[in-house]
Amino acid sequence: MKVSVSRSGGIAGIRVTWEVQVDEQPDARSWRELLDALPWDETEESAPEPDRYVYRIRCAPHEVVLPEPQVAGPWKDLVDRVRAVNEGR
């Protein structure tokens, strides 16, 4: 199972993507529990805000696009975990 997080926007408009193969992680079970607990179908659409980041989070069959202010709680936990794996922490 692959999780992909892309962040775009901001002042420079640069896109950055982080990915993790959940099944290759030593704590794969906790990853799956977090992914299963996310409110995939409960996100709200909102208008883009200038110079703010937008996050696209994918884990088949799910995909959400969240403006930066909505990346909180379990969404922030997921983004932080995916980034940490990619940054070697």
Secondary structure, DSSP 8 states (H G I E B T S, - for coil): -EEEEEEEETTTT--EEEEEEGGGSTTHHHHHHHHHHS-GGG-------TT-EEEEEEETTEEEEEEGGG--THHHHHHHHHHHHHTT-
